[in-house]
Amino acid sequence: MEKIKQFIENEKGKDILVIIIIILVGLGSFELGRLSKNQVQEGIKIEYIDQEANIVGSMYPNLDNQIPNSLNSNIIKSSTLGNFFGSTRGSKYYSLSCSSGKTIKQENRIYFLTPMEAEAAGYELSSSCK
């Protein structure tokens, strides 16, 4: 114990102790970061039941006739009707999995079933979603 105490009180011993602490903190931080990255995070899904989504006329006009009215109104209210969406104020469209379109407010979104439907409405695929 006496030798350790003398080593720590020595100037060279203090420097070595500081270096060891910095290395241990760095390794611990690195491992914590790796642990948090390994966990699968699904994210948050928000659905607005009482609000209607903005929907472009479908390229499949017979779809409305095949779904009963009670189900049809629930589908229209669903915010996940299409696999693609764009802003009513912009000219780009995004896939639901693209993180670039997450800043678009729900009330400003317009949904498309297919990319062809979005392009027919005058939208083009966002370059960050390719």
Secondary structure as GFF3:
##gff-version 3
##sequence-region A 1 130
A	DSSP	alpha_helix	2	9	.	.	.	ID=ss1
A	DSSP	alpha_helix	11	38	.	.	.	ID=ss2
A	DSSP	beta_strand	54	55	.	.	.	ID=ss3
A	DSSP	alpha_helix	63	66	.	.	.	ID=ss4
A	DSSP	alpha_helix	69	77	.	.	.	ID=ss5
A	DSSP	beta_strand	84	87	.	.	.	ID=ss6
A	DSSP	beta_strand	92	95	.	.	.	ID=ss7
A	DSSP	three_ten_helix	99	103	.	.	.	ID=ss8
A	DSSP	three_ten_helix	106	108	.	.	.	ID=ss9
A	DSSP	beta_strand	109	112	.	.	.	ID=ss10
A	DSSP	alpha_helix	115	120	.	.	.	ID=ss11
A	DSSP	beta_strand	124	125	.	.	.	ID=ss12
A	DSSP	three_ten_helix	127	129	.	.	.	ID=ss13
###
